[in-house]
Amino acid sequence: MATITKEFLSASTNGRGIKIAATATPGTQIHAAHATAKDEVYLWVTNTDTVERKVTFELGGVTAPDDNLTMNIPAGETILVVPGLVLSGSVNVKAFGAAANVLAAFGFVNRIS
């Protein structure tokens, strides 16, 4: 029978937000998936700027569009951007934004083993 545990994002300190400093690939490290277990990833992005900003998530690679999720985050808003995608095999989740240090990623993973 599978076991599910809720985990912090690996780049987070005790569940705190991760400031997205990168403005191009490779992005800021957000999470490294488990080597063998499945990580069900949930991510929100908050935009602290006064204008809409684009954010790109790199899920296991940098090839567009295969590995990328890109969306615009309205000024002053927090948006669910990764709604439970399942990753494994030690793949990295990274992110970069249209401007440095105005976007932050928050979230958790449900680790299924």
Biopython code that builds the backbone (N, CA, C, O; Angstrom):
import numpy as np
from Bio.PDB.StructureBuilder import StructureBuilder

atoms = [
    (1, "MET", "N", (0.841, -1.182, 0.000)),
    (1, "MET", "CA", (0.000, 0.000, 0.000)),
    (1, "MET", "C", (0.884, 1.243, 0.000)),
    (1, "MET", "O", (1.902, 1.284, 0.691)),
    (2, "ALA", "N", (0.501, 2.240, -0.763)),
    (2, "ALA", "CA", (1.281, 3.479, -0.882)),
    (2, "ALA", "C", (1.199, 4.304, 0.399)),
    (2, "ALA", "O", (0.187, 4.306, 1.099)),
    (3, "THR", "N", (2.290, 5.000, 0.681)),
    (3, "THR", "CA", (2.353, 5.940, 1.794)),
    (3, "THR", "C", (2.485, 7.344, 1.226)),
    (3, "THR", "O", (3.292, 7.582, 0.327)),
    (4, "ILE", "N", (1.689, 8.278, 1.751)),
    (4, "ILE", "CA", (1.745, 9.667, 1.305)),
    (4, "ILE", "C", (2.185, 10.539, 2.469)),
    (4, "ILE", "O", (1.587, 10.505, 3.545)),
    (5, "THR", "N", (3.248, 11.329, 2.244)),
    (5, "THR", "CA", (3.707, 12.280, 3.256)),
    (5, "THR", "C", (3.789, 13.669, 2.627)),
    (5, "THR", "O", (4.208, 13.815, 1.479)),
    (6, "LYS", "N", (3.389, 14.677, 3.380)),
    (6, "LYS", "CA", (3.475, 16.065, 2.913)),
    (6, "LYS", "C", (4.868, 16.585, 3.249)),
    (6, "LYS", "O", (5.328, 16.478, 4.385)),
    (7, "GLU", "N", (5.536, 17.153, 2.234)),
    (7, "GLU", "CA", (6.918, 17.622, 2.380)),
    (7, "GLU", "C", (7.036, 19.073, 1.931)),
    (7, "GLU", "O", (6.283, 19.536, 1.075)),
    (8, "PHE", "N", (8.003, 19.787, 2.528)),
    (8, "PHE", "CA", (8.350, 21.118, 2.044)),
    (8, "PHE", "C", (8.994, 20.994, 0.667)),
    (8, "PHE", "O", (9.531, 19.941, 0.325)),
    (9, "LEU", "N", (8.944, 22.048, -0.112)),
    (9, "LEU", "CA", (9.749, 22.111, -1.328)),
    (9, "LEU", "C", (11.213, 22.045, -0.913)),
    (9, "LEU", "O", (11.596, 22.655, 0.084)),
    (10, "SER", "N", (12.028, 21.323, -1.653)),
    (10, "SER", "CA", (13.407, 21.088, -1.208)),
    (10, "SER", "C", (14.238, 22.370, -1.115)),
    (10, "SER", "O", (15.193, 22.414, -0.340)),
    (11, "ALA", "N", (13.909, 23.405, -1.874)),
    (11, "ALA", "CA", (14.666, 24.662, -1.807)),
    (11, "ALA", "C", (14.084, 25.644, -0.792)),
    (11, "ALA", "O", (14.604, 26.747, -0.624)),
    (12, "SER", "N", (13.015, 25.246, -0.122)),
    (12, "SER", "CA", (12.367, 26.113, 0.862)),
    (12, "SER", "C", (12.973, 25.899, 2.246)),
    (12, "SER", "O", (13.402, 24.796, 2.587)),
    (13, "THR", "N", (13.001, 26.954, 3.025)),
    (13, "THR", "CA", (13.399, 26.850, 4.421)),
    (13, "THR", "C", (12.136, 26.776, 5.261)),
    (13, "THR", "O", (11.442, 27.775, 5.446)),
    (14, "ASN", "N", (11.845, 25.594, 5.763)),
    (14, "ASN", "CA", (10.701, 25.380, 6.653)),
    (14, "ASN", "C", (9.370, 25.838, 6.063)),
    (14, "ASN", "O", (8.504, 26.331, 6.785)),
    (15, "GLY", "N", (9.210, 25.673, 4.745)),
    (15, "GLY", "CA", (7.948, 26.006, 4.103)),
    (15, "GLY", "C", (7.809, 27.447, 3.654)),
    (15, "GLY", "O", (6.763, 27.835, 3.135)),
    (16, "ARG", "N", (8.841, 28.238, 3.846)),
    (16, "ARG", "CA", (8.791, 29.654, 3.448)),
    (16, "ARG", "C", (8.881, 29.790, 1.929)),
    (16, "ARG", "O", (9.259, 28.854, 1.225)),
    (17, "GLY", "N", (8.525, 30.977, 1.445)),
    (17, "GLY", "CA", (8.585, 31.257, 0.016)),
    (17, "GLY", "C", (10.011, 31.248, -0.512)),
    (17, "GLY", "O", (10.973, 31.446, 0.230)),
    (18, "ILE", "N", (10.120, 31.013, -1.810)),
    (18, "ILE", "CA", (11.416, 30.991, -2.485)),
    (18, "ILE", "C", (11.428, 32.139, -3.488)),
    (18, "ILE", "O", (10.695, 32.113, -4.477)),
    (19, "LYS", "N", (12.256, 33.142, -3.234)),
    (19, "LYS", "CA", (12.341, 34.299, -4.122)),
    (19, "LYS", "C", (12.946, 33.865, -5.452)),
    (19, "LYS", "O", (13.992, 33.216, -5.482)),
    (20, "ILE", "N", (12.289, 34.222, -6.547)),
    (20, "ILE", "CA", (12.759, 33.867, -7.885)),
    (20, "ILE", "C", (13.678, 34.988, -8.371)),
    (20, "ILE", "O", (13.224, 36.049, -8.799)),
    (21, "ALA", "N", (14.984, 34.720, -8.291)),
    (21, "ALA", "CA", (15.983, 35.726, -8.653)),
    (21, "ALA", "C", (16.380, 35.649, -10.122)),
    (21, "ALA", "O", (16.754, 36.660, -10.716)),
    (22, "ALA", "N", (16.304, 34.463, -10.712)),
    (22, "ALA", "CA", (16.738, 34.278, -12.101)),
    (22, "ALA", "C", (15.783, 34.961, -13.076)),
    (22, "ALA", "O", (14.572, 35.000, -12.859)),
    (23, "THR", "N", (16.355, 35.498, -14.155)),
    (23, "THR", "CA", (15.544, 36.105, -15.213)),
    (23, "THR", "C", (15.714, 35.368, -16.542)),
    (23, "THR", "O", (15.195, 35.803, -17.570)),
    (24, "ALA", "N", (16.441, 34.257, -16.516)),
    (24, "ALA", "CA", (16.633, 33.421, -17.704)),
    (24, "ALA", "C", (17.015, 32.021, -17.238)),
    (24, "ALA", "O", (17.293, 31.799, -16.059)),
    (25, "THR", "N", (17.023, 31.085, -18.178)),
    (25, "THR", "CA", (17.420, 29.724, -17.855)),
    (25, "THR", "C", (18.928, 29.674, -17.582)),
    (25, "THR", "O", (19.660, 30.422, -18.230)),
    (26, "PRO", "N", (19.429, 28.859, -16.685)),
    (26, "PRO", "CA", (18.660, 28.020, -15.775)),
    (26, "PRO", "C", (18.041, 28.855, -14.661)),
    (26, "PRO", "O", (18.639, 29.818, -14.179)),
    (27, "GLY", "N", (16.856, 28.476, -14.271)),
    (27, "GLY", "CA", (16.122, 29.240, -13.274)),
    (27, "GLY", "C", (16.590, 29.007, -11.853)),
    (27, "GLY", "O", (17.508, 28.227, -11.595)),
    (28, "THR", "N", (15.940, 29.699, -10.945)),
    (28, "THR", "CA", (16.156, 29.533, -9.508)),
    (28, "THR", "C", (15.629, 28.165, -9.088)),
    (28, "THR", "O", (14.521, 27.787, -9.468)),
    (29, "GLN", "N", (16.412, 27.419, -8.306)),
    (29, "GLN", "CA", (15.990, 26.095, -7.837)),
    (29, "GLN", "C", (14.776, 26.222, -6.926)),
    (29, "GLN", "O", (14.781, 27.011, -5.980)),
    (30, "ILE", "N", (13.730, 25.439, -7.214)),
    (30, "ILE", "CA", (12.518, 25.421, -6.413)),
    (30, "ILE", "C", (12.376, 24.084, -5.684)),
    (30, "ILE", "O", (12.079, 24.051, -4.490)),
    (31, "HIS", "N", (12.592, 22.979, -6.413)),
    (31, "HIS", "CA", (12.426, 21.654, -5.810)),
    (31, "HIS", "C", (13.194, 20.619, -6.621)),
    (31, "HIS", "O", (13.302, 20.721, -7.843)),
    (32, "ALA", "N", (13.723, 19.627, -5.924)),
    (32, "ALA", "CA", (14.305, 18.446, -6.566)),
    (32, "ALA", "C", (13.439, 17.254, -6.188)),
    (32, "ALA", "O", (13.303, 16.924, -5.010)),
    (33, "ALA", "N", (12.859, 16.618, -7.184)),
    (33, "ALA", "CA", (11.989, 15.468, -6.929)),
    (33, "ALA", "C", (12.793, 14.309, -6.350)),
    (33, "ALA", "O", (14.005, 14.214, -6.548)),
    (34, "HIS", "N", (12.101, 13.437, -5.638)),
    (34, "HIS", "CA", (12.714, 12.244, -5.056)),
    (34, "HIS", "C", (13.228, 11.334, -6.170)),
    (34, "HIS", "O", (12.682, 11.322, -7.273)),
    (35, "ALA", "N", (14.277, 10.578, -5.874)),
    (35, "ALA", "CA", (14.877, 9.701, -6.878)),
    (35, "ALA", "C", (13.937, 8.589, -7.328)),
    (35, "ALA", "O", (13.890, 8.260, -8.513)),
    (36, "THR", "N", (13.181, 8.003, -6.384)),
    (36, "THR", "CA", (12.338, 6.857, -6.745)),
    (36, "THR", "C", (10.864, 7.051, -6.418)),
    (36, "THR", "O", (10.001, 6.539, -7.132)),
    (37, "ALA", "N", (10.565, 7.780, -5.355)),
    (37, "ALA", "CA", (9.161, 8.035, -5.007)),
    (37, "ALA", "C", (8.586, 9.059, -5.982)),
    (37, "ALA", "O", (9.324, 9.725, -6.707)),
    (38, "LYS", "N", (7.276, 9.173, -5.989)),
    (38, "LYS", "CA", (6.606, 10.164, -6.831)),
    (38, "LYS", "C", (6.298, 11.401, -5.993)),
    (38, "LYS", "O", (5.742, 11.288, -4.900)),
    (39, "ASP", "N", (6.653, 12.571, -6.496)),
    (39, "ASP", "CA", (6.343, 13.840, -5.831)),
    (39, "ASP", "C", (5.209, 14.529, -6.582)),
    (39, "ASP", "O", (5.358, 14.909, -7.743)),
    (40, "GLU", "N", (4.082, 14.683, -5.908)),
    (40, "GLU", "CA", (2.945, 15.420, -6.455)),
    (40, "GLU", "C", (3.147, 16.877, -6.035)),
    (40, "GLU", "O", (3.019, 17.212, -4.858)),
    (41, "VAL", "N", (3.463, 17.738, -7.005)),
    (41, "VAL", "CA", (3.933, 19.096, -6.726)),
    (41, "VAL", "C", (2.800, 20.110, -6.865)),
    (41, "VAL", "O", (2.075, 20.125, -7.860)),
    (42, "TYR", "N", (2.666, 20.962, -5.838)),
    (42, "TYR", "CA", (1.719, 22.078, -5.838)),
    (42, "TYR", "C", (2.506, 23.362, -5.629)),
    (42, "TYR", "O", (3.235, 23.495, -4.646)),
    (43, "LEU", "N", (2.361, 24.312, -6.557)),
    (43, "LEU", "CA", (3.099, 25.571, -6.470)),
    (43, "LEU", "C", (2.184, 26.760, -6.707)),
    (43, "LEU", "O", (1.321, 26.744, -7.585)),
    (44, "TRP", "N", (2.395, 27.780, -5.908)),
    (44, "TRP", "CA", (1.746, 29.079, -6.085)),
    (44, "TRP", "C", (2.844, 30.104, -6.313)),
    (44, "TRP", "O", (3.955, 29.956, -5.805)),
    (45, "VAL", "N", (2.537, 31.138, -7.074)),
    (45, "VAL", "CA", (3.479, 32.246, -7.254)),
    (45, "VAL", "C", (2.780, 33.526, -6.849)),
    (45, "VAL", "O", (1.636, 33.776, -7.227)),
    (46, "THR", "N", (3.488, 34.337, -6.071)),
    (46, "THR", "CA", (2.993, 35.659, -5.716)),
    (46, "THR", "C", (3.847, 36.708, -6.423)),
    (46, "THR", "O", (5.068, 36.583, -6.512)),
    (47, "ASN", "N", (3.186, 37.728, -6.915)),
    (47, "ASN", "CA", (3.854, 38.827, -7.609)),
    (47, "ASN", "C", (3.752, 40.067, -6.728)),
    (47, "ASN", "O", (2.662, 40.605, -6.529)),
    (48, "THR", "N", (4.882, 40.519, -6.204)),
    (48, "THR", "CA", (4.891, 41.686, -5.317)),
    (48, "THR", "C", (5.086, 42.996, -6.075)),
    (48, "THR", "O", (5.133, 44.067, -5.470)),
    (49, "ASP", "N", (5.199, 42.908, -7.396)),
    (49, "ASP", "CA", (5.423, 44.104, -8.205)),
    (49, "ASP", "C", (4.100, 44.833, -8.471)),
    (49, "ASP", "O", (3.024, 44.332, -8.144)),
    (50, "THR", "N", (4.203, 46.018, -9.066)),
    (50, "THR", "CA", (3.015, 46.823, -9.385)),
    (50, "THR", "C", (2.532, 46.597, -10.812)),
    (50, "THR", "O", (1.554, 47.210, -11.241)),
    (51, "VAL", "N", (3.215, 45.716, -11.554)),
    (51, "VAL", "CA", (2.814, 45.359, -12.917)),
    (51, "VAL", "C", (2.797, 43.839, -13.061)),
    (51, "VAL", "O", (3.467, 43.130, -12.311)),
    (52, "GLU", "N", (2.031, 43.351, -14.021)),
    (52, "GLU", "CA", (1.982, 41.917, -14.310)),
    (52, "GLU", "C", (3.373, 41.431, -14.712)),
    (52, "GLU", "O", (4.101, 42.127, -15.419)),
    (53, "ARG", "N", (3.736, 40.223, -14.253)),
    (53, "ARG", "CA", (5.042, 39.645, -14.578)),
    (53, "ARG", "C", (4.881, 38.212, -15.072)),
    (53, "ARG", "O", (4.068, 37.447, -14.552)),
    (54, "LYS", "N", (5.675, 37.862, -16.091)),
    (54, "LYS", "CA", (5.679, 36.494, -16.603)),
    (54, "LYS", "C", (6.637, 35.647, -15.779)),
    (54, "LYS", "O", (7.705, 36.110, -15.378)),
    (55, "VAL", "N", (6.242, 34.397, -15.529)),
    (55, "VAL", "CA", (7.105, 33.436, -14.855)),
    (55, "VAL", "C", (7.120, 32.157, -15.685)),
    (55, "VAL", "O", (6.101, 31.754, -16.244)),
    (56, "THR", "N", (8.289, 31.526, -15.757)),
    (56, "THR", "CA", (8.446, 30.258, -16.459)),
    (56, "THR", "C", (8.999, 29.230, -15.490)),
    (56, "THR", "O", (10.012, 29.462, -14.830)),
    (57, "PHE", "N", (8.320, 28.085, -15.409)),
    (57, "PHE", "CA", (8.803, 26.965, -14.608)),
    (57, "PHE", "C", (9.421, 25.933, -15.531)),
    (57, "PHE", "O", (8.837, 25.566, -16.550)),
    (58, "GLU", "N", (10.612, 25.465, -15.165)),
    (58, "GLU", "CA", (11.314, 24.417, -15.898)),
    (58, "GLU", "C", (11.141, 23.124, -15.105)),
    (58, "GLU", "O", (11.637, 23.001, -13.985)),
    (59, "LEU", "N", (10.442, 22.175, -15.689)),
    (59, "LEU", "CA", (10.112, 20.927, -14.999)),
    (59, "LEU", "C", (10.974, 19.796, -15.549)),
    (59, "LEU", "O", (10.573, 19.098, -16.480)),
    (60, "GLY", "N", (12.153, 19.622, -14.971)),
    (60, "GLY", "CA", (13.030, 18.531, -15.351)),
    (60, "GLY", "C", (13.952, 18.827, -16.515)),
    (60, "GLY", "O", (14.769, 17.980, -16.876)),
    (61, "GLY", "N", (13.848, 19.992, -17.107)),
    (61, "GLY", "CA", (14.705, 20.348, -18.233)),
    (61, "GLY", "C", (14.437, 21.772, -18.664)),
    (61, "GLY", "O", (13.701, 22.508, -18.006)),
    (62, "VAL", "N", (15.049, 22.157, -19.792)),
    (62, "VAL", "CA", (14.912, 23.535, -20.255)),
    (62, "VAL", "C", (14.325, 23.631, -21.663)),
    (62, "VAL", "O", (14.268, 24.720, -22.234)),
    (63, "THR", "N", (13.890, 22.510, -22.225)),
    (63, "THR", "CA", (13.367, 22.502, -23.586)),
    (63, "THR", "C", (11.967, 23.080, -23.631)),
    (63, "THR", "O", (11.069, 22.614, -22.930)),
    (64, "ALA", "N", (11.782, 24.109, -24.469)),
    (64, "ALA", "CA", (10.449, 24.682, -24.651)),
    (64, "ALA", "C", (9.811, 24.017, -25.869)),
    (64, "ALA", "O", (10.504, 23.855, -26.874)),
    (65, "PRO", "N", (8.569, 23.630, -25.848)),
    (65, "PRO", "CA", (7.639, 23.759, -24.736)),
    (65, "PRO", "C", (7.578, 22.523, -23.849)),
    (65, "PRO", "O", (6.819, 22.506, -22.880)),
    (66, "ASP", "N", (8.363, 21.485, -24.155)),
    (66, "ASP", "CA", (8.232, 20.195, -23.470)),
    (66, "ASP", "C", (8.373, 20.270, -21.959)),
    (66, "ASP", "O", (7.616, 19.622, -21.235)),
    (67, "ASP", "N", (9.334, 21.052, -21.470)),
    (67, "ASP", "CA", (9.643, 21.092, -20.041)),
    (67, "ASP", "C", (9.171, 22.366, -19.353)),
    (67, "ASP", "O", (9.405, 22.537, -18.156)),
    (68, "ASN", "N", (8.516, 23.257, -20.077)),
    (68, "ASN", "CA", (8.208, 24.583, -19.531)),
    (68, "ASN", "C", (6.721, 24.818, -19.317)),
    (68, "ASN", "O", (5.883, 24.401, -20.117)),
    (69, "LEU", "N", (6.416, 25.495, -18.220)),
    (69, "LEU", "CA", (5.091, 26.064, -17.969)),
    (69, "LEU", "C", (5.301, 27.565, -17.831)),
    (69, "LEU", "O", (6.090, 28.009, -16.996)),
    (70, "THR", "N", (4.605, 28.343, -18.638)),
    (70, "THR", "CA", (4.760, 29.797, -18.609)),
    (70, "THR", "C", (3.404, 30.444, -18.406)),
    (70, "THR", "O", (2.421, 30.058, -19.039)),
    (71, "MET", "N", (3.353, 31.435, -17.518)),
    (71, "MET", "CA", (2.103, 32.162, -17.295)),
    (71, "MET", "C", (2.408, 33.565, -16.808)),
    (71, "MET", "O", (3.514, 33.855, -16.352)),
    (72, "ASN", "N", (1.410, 34.432, -16.911)),
    (72, "ASN", "CA", (1.519, 35.799, -16.410)),
    (72, "ASN", "C", (0.842, 35.884, -15.055)),
    (72, "ASN", "O", (-0.273, 35.394, -14.877)),
    (73, "ILE", "N", (1.521, 36.510, -14.099)),
    (73, "ILE", "CA", (0.986, 36.672, -12.754)),
    (73, "ILE", "C", (0.607, 38.145, -12.582)),
    (73, "ILE", "O", (1.469, 39.017, -12.685)),
    (74, "PRO", "N", (-0.670, 38.431, -12.322)),
    (74, "PRO", "CA", (-1.096, 39.824, -12.157)),
    (74, "PRO", "C", (-0.397, 40.494, -10.967)),
    (74, "PRO", "O", (-0.014, 39.832, -10.002)),
    (75, "ALA", "N", (-0.242, 41.800, -11.054)),
    (75, "ALA", "CA", (0.375, 42.579, -9.979)),
    (75, "ALA", "C", (-0.365, 42.359, -8.670)),
    (75, "ALA", "O", (-1.593, 42.424, -8.620)),
    (76, "GLY", "N", (0.393, 42.098, -7.612)),
    (76, "GLY", "CA", (-0.180, 41.958, -6.283)),
    (76, "GLY", "C", (-1.001, 40.706, -6.060)),
    (76, "GLY", "O", (-1.723, 40.621, -5.066)),
    (77, "GLU", "N", (-0.917, 39.730, -6.950)),
    (77, "GLU", "CA", (-1.738, 38.517, -6.854)),
    (77, "GLU", "C", (-0.890, 37.294, -6.527)),
    (77, "GLU", "O", (0.321, 37.276, -6.748)),
    (78, "THR", "N", (-1.560, 36.270, -5.992)),
    (78, "THR", "CA", (-0.973, 34.952, -5.781)),
    (78, "THR", "C", (-1.821, 33.957, -6.552)),
    (78, "THR", "O", (-3.039, 33.910, -6.380)),
    (79, "ILE", "N", (-1.181, 33.158, -7.408)),
    (79, "ILE", "CA", (-1.878, 32.275, -8.335)),
    (79, "ILE", "C", (-1.341, 30.851, -8.206)),
    (79, "ILE", "O", (-0.132, 30.647, -8.100)),
    (80, "LEU", "N", (-2.249, 29.864, -8.216)),
    (80, "LEU", "CA", (-1.843, 28.458, -8.301)),
    (80, "LEU", "C", (-1.319, 28.211, -9.710)),
    (80, "LEU", "O", (-2.040, 28.422, -10.685)),
    (81, "VAL", "N", (-0.069, 27.766, -9.822)),
    (81, "VAL", "CA", (0.538, 27.579, -11.138)),
    (81, "VAL", "C", (0.874, 26.126, -11.451)),
    (81, "VAL", "O", (0.942, 25.758, -12.623)),
    (82, "VAL", "N", (1.084, 25.299, -10.448)),
    (82, "VAL", "CA", (1.337, 23.874, -10.661)),
    (82, "VAL", "C", (0.376, 23.109, -9.762)),
    (82, "VAL", "O", (0.584, 23.036, -8.551)),
    (83, "PRO", "N", (-0.688, 22.531, -10.353)),
    (83, "PRO", "CA", (-1.766, 21.931, -9.567)),
    (83, "PRO", "C", (-1.635, 20.423, -9.363)),
    (83, "PRO", "O", (-2.561, 19.674, -9.673)),
    (84, "GLY", "N", (-0.495, 19.973, -8.847)),
    (84, "GLY", "CA", (-0.374, 18.557, -8.530)),
    (84, "GLY", "C", (0.247, 17.713, -9.615)),
    (84, "GLY", "O", (-0.101, 16.540, -9.753)),
    (85, "LEU", "N", (1.160, 18.275, -10.392)),
    (85, "LEU", "CA", (1.868, 17.475, -11.391)),
    (85, "LEU", "C", (2.803, 16.507, -10.679)),
    (85, "LEU", "O", (3.394, 16.848, -9.655)),
    (86, "VAL", "N", (2.934, 15.307, -11.218)),
    (86, "VAL", "CA", (3.723, 14.255, -10.570)),
    (86, "VAL", "C", (5.090, 14.151, -11.239)),
    (86, "VAL", "O", (5.194, 13.999, -12.457)),
    (87, "LEU", "N", (6.139, 14.235, -10.413)),
    (87, "LEU", "CA", (7.519, 14.141, -10.886)),
    (87, "LEU", "C", (8.267, 13.100, -10.073)),
    (87, "LEU", "O", (7.888, 12.792, -8.943)),
    (88, "SER", "N", (9.339, 12.556, -10.654)),
    (88, "SER", "CA", (10.184, 11.576, -9.983)),
    (88, "SER", "C", (11.554, 11.610, -10.657)),
    (88, "SER", "O", (11.809, 12.443, -11.527)),
    (89, "GLY", "N", (12.431, 10.694, -10.244)),
    (89, "GLY", "CA", (13.719, 10.558, -10.907)),
    (89, "GLY", "C", (14.695, 11.688, -10.659)),
    (89, "GLY", "O", (15.546, 11.965, -11.505)),
    (90, "SER", "N", (14.591, 12.347, -9.513)),
    (90, "SER", "CA", (15.500, 13.437, -9.130)),
    (90, "SER", "C", (15.458, 14.635, -10.077)),
    (90, "SER", "O", (16.415, 15.407, -10.128)),
    (91, "VAL", "N", (14.364, 14.806, -10.829)),
    (91, "VAL", "CA", (14.292, 15.956, -11.733)),
    (91, "VAL", "C", (14.165, 17.246, -10.931)),
    (91, "VAL", "O", (13.595, 17.260, -9.840)),
    (92, "ASN", "N", (14.697, 18.311, -11.480)),
    (92, "ASN", "CA", (14.666, 19.616, -10.826)),
    (92, "ASN", "C", (13.527, 20.466, -11.349)),
    (92, "ASN", "O", (13.202, 20.443, -12.536)),
    (93, "VAL", "N", (12.926, 21.218, -10.438)),
    (93, "VAL", "CA", (11.958, 22.248, -10.792)),
    (93, "VAL", "C", (12.660, 23.575, -10.550)),
    (93, "VAL", "O", (13.101, 23.866, -9.438)),
    (94, "LYS", "N", (12.757, 24.374, -11.603)),
    (94, "LYS", "CA", (13.392, 25.687, -11.508)),
    (94, "LYS", "C", (12.441, 26.717, -12.084)),
    (94, "LYS", "O", (11.504, 26.371, -12.804)),
    (95, "ALA", "N", (12.678, 27.990, -11.767)),
    (95, "ALA", "CA", (11.809, 29.054, -12.274)),
    (95, "ALA", "C", (12.615, 30.308, -12.560)),
    (95, "ALA", "O", (13.602, 30.604, -11.887)),
    (96, "PHE", "N", (12.169, 31.040, -13.581)),
    (96, "PHE", "CA", (12.724, 32.371, -13.824)),
    (96, "PHE", "C", (11.595, 33.319, -14.192)),
    (96, "PHE", "O", (10.573, 32.918, -14.749)),
    (97, "GLY", "N", (11.810, 34.590, -13.865)),
    (97, "GLY", "CA", (10.774, 35.587, -14.088)),
    (97, "GLY", "C", (11.226, 36.693, -15.014)),
    (97, "GLY", "O", (12.398, 36.783, -15.379)),
    (98, "ALA", "N", (10.274, 37.536, -15.390)),
    (98, "ALA", "CA", (10.565, 38.669, -16.266)),
    (98, "ALA", "C", (11.364, 39.747, -15.542)),
    (98, "ALA", "O", (11.990, 40.590, -16.185)),
    (99, "ALA", "N", (11.349, 39.729, -14.221)),
    (99, "ALA", "CA", (12.137, 40.657, -13.406)),
    (99, "ALA", "C", (12.625, 39.898, -12.176)),
    (99, "ALA", "O", (11.941, 39.000, -11.686)),
    (100, "ALA", "N", (13.789, 40.251, -11.686)),
    (100, "ALA", "CA", (14.377, 39.559, -10.538)),
    (100, "ALA", "C", (13.747, 40.013, -9.227)),
    (100, "ALA", "O", (13.454, 41.192, -9.033)),
    (101, "ASN", "N", (13.547, 39.050, -8.334)),
    (101, "ASN", "CA", (13.207, 39.296, -6.930)),
    (101, "ASN", "C", (11.852, 39.956, -6.681)),
    (101, "ASN", "O", (11.647, 40.547, -5.621)),
    (102, "VAL", "N", (10.927, 39.868, -7.631)),
    (102, "VAL", "CA", (9.572, 40.376, -7.394)),
    (102, "VAL", "C", (8.541, 39.247, -7.373)),
    (102, "VAL", "O", (7.383, 39.466, -7.018)),
    (103, "LEU", "N", (8.964, 38.038, -7.756)),
    (103, "LEU", "CA", (8.106, 36.857, -7.725)),
    (103, "LEU", "C", (8.638, 35.897, -6.670)),
    (103, "LEU", "O", (9.849, 35.781, -6.480)),
    (104, "ALA", "N", (7.729, 35.211, -5.986)),
    (104, "ALA", "CA", (8.132, 34.199, -5.011)),
    (104, "ALA", "C", (7.254, 32.970, -5.186)),
    (104, "ALA", "O", (6.052, 33.079, -5.425)),
    (105, "ALA", "N", (7.874, 31.796, -5.064)),
    (105, "ALA", "CA", (7.159, 30.524, -5.181)),
    (105, "ALA", "C", (6.910, 29.955, -3.790)),
    (105, "ALA", "O", (7.785, 29.978, -2.925)),
    (106, "PHE", "N", (5.711, 29.451, -3.598)),
    (106, "PHE", "CA", (5.305, 28.786, -2.361)),
    (106, "PHE", "C", (4.710, 27.442, -2.742)),
    (106, "PHE", "O", (4.198, 27.279, -3.850)),
    (107, "GLY", "N", (4.772, 26.480, -1.836)),
    (107, "GLY", "CA", (4.117, 25.220, -2.154)),
    (107, "GLY", "C", (4.544, 24.086, -1.258)),
    (107, "GLY", "O", (5.147, 24.276, -0.201)),
    (108, "PHE", "N", (4.206, 22.888, -1.726)),
    (108, "PHE", "CA", (4.516, 21.659, -1.008)),
    (108, "PHE", "C", (4.443, 20.510, -1.995)),
    (108, "PHE", "O", (3.980, 20.673, -3.124)),
    (109, "VAL", "N", (4.905, 19.348, -1.557)),
    (109, "VAL", "CA", (4.733, 18.131, -2.348)),
    (109, "VAL", "C", (4.084, 17.070, -1.482)),
    (109, "VAL", "O", (4.325, 16.997, -0.277)),
    (110, "ASN", "N", (3.263, 16.255, -2.107)),
    (110, "ASN", "CA", (2.792, 15.020, -1.499)),
    (110, "ASN", "C", (3.690, 13.924, -2.049)),
    (110, "ASN", "O", (3.624, 13.595, -3.233)),
    (111, "ARG", "N", (4.533, 13.358, -1.183)),
    (111, "ARG", "CA", (5.455, 12.304, -1.611)),
    (111, "ARG", "C", (4.751, 10.961, -1.482)),
    (111, "ARG", "O", (4.282, 10.592, -0.405)),
    (112, "ILE", "N", (4.684, 10.238, -2.591)),
    (112, "ILE", "CA", (3.976, 8.960, -2.658)),
    (112, "ILE", "C", (5.010, 7.863, -2.839)),
    (112, "ILE", "O", (5.712, 7.815, -3.849)),
    (113, "SER", "N", (5.098, 6.978, -1.845)),
    (113, "SER", "CA", (6.077, 5.886, -1.925)),
    (113, "SER", "C", (5.431, 4.569, -1.556)),
    (113, "SER", "O", (6.096, 3.532, -1.564)),
]
sb = StructureBuilder()
sb.init_structure("model")
sb.init_model(0)
sb.init_chain("A")
sb.init_seg("    ")
for serial, (resi, resn, name, xyz) in enumerate(atoms, 1):
    if name == "N":
        sb.init_residue(resn, " ", resi, " ")
    sb.init_atom(name, np.array(xyz, "f"), 0.0, 1.0, " ", f" {name:<3s}", serial, name[0])
structure = sb.get_structure()
